Amino acid sequence: MSSDTLAQVPAAPEASEHADALRTVPQRRPGQWAAAVAVLVLLALAVTSVLRNKAFQWDVVADYFASDSVLRGLWLTLWLTAVVMVLGFALGTLLAAFRLSANPVLRWVGRGYVWLFRSIPLLVQLLLWFNIGALYPRVLGVRTVDLLSPVAVAIVGLTLHEAAYAAEVVRGGILSVDRGQVEAAQALGLSRRRRWWRIVLPQAMRSIVPPAGNMLIGTLKGTSIVSVIAVDDLLFSTQLIYHRTYQVIPLLMVATLWYTAVTSVLGVGQYYVERHYARGTEAAR
């Protein structure tokens, strides 16, 4: 019998019935659905409780949410976050290069820096820099009090702290790149600069971007600690208002809503940046 004849022969009824019997049926999970419904109900009750609780004074929150003093504090918080992240990653990249260097002195300097600044709490670092005048009243003939304003102290303290973590993020990203690809690029005659720019950096960014995004969000929230040295950031601005009006809860809610809004925007941006650098991998799907 030819192949054309075989192709025209209809499938046996028994085979069709057997295929229907083997049809995949999704597994029913009533426990998961019940748990999901219970969580949604509890969440709805919590949101309703917050919105209907008069102690939050939502009318006061609305009055101060876009006030001039709060917006000035928000702007300083965003500016401080951007400056600290740029300077922190610049210094962190240099420290990562030290840690990956073949020179033992540079390697130990990088390791010692990371160990020291990760060991000291950020609040302690800020207070030490704020009181640096007690140790060094003058630097290059200039009084330390005039040299380091509260904002400058915040930038120095936060940058040195973030650089220690940025160094480990960058170092981990570089080490995640397969050494064989670097050797292959070297065999093709690519210069050192092109190897780093074309081969190492794009692949390292896949590992650098997620923790770097978390650091950015953490730095934004961490800037609230500079209020202890009287830097007029978002939290300090709301504190000045509630020290005058005694409306503590609604002003704290103003700060909370702004922090939540900004971190949400940064989270969305982080998602798309991660997708950009994860192109061609499972993580991008």
Order of alpha helices (4+ residues) and beta strands (2+ residues): alpha-alpha-alpha-alpha-alpha-alpha-alpha-beta-beta-alpha-alpha-alpha-alpha-alpha-alpha
